[in-house]
């Protein structure tokens, strides 16, 4: 998959260094993936949650961080929308 929005991940990793390894692992796995449907994501990330039509939330580092992406299967593209700590994500969820 092509991944857009890597700059958001890099900024988050600088702010939260403990996220570096898990986010780098997610990047490596996702960039080598060829997801064609939601079941392909669930096969690798069984705890991934769909929050809207194309939006997926990944639990990173045992749910300490949340990564929200848009997935476009037909284009082979994943767009990083936001990455937050669990507490930041919970606040964002309450505001939606």
ABEGO torsion letter per residue (X at the ends): XBBBGAAAAAAAAAABAAAAAAAAAAAAAAAABBBABAAAAAAABAABBBABAABBBBBBGGGABBBBBBBBAAAGBBBBABBBBAAAAAAAAAAX
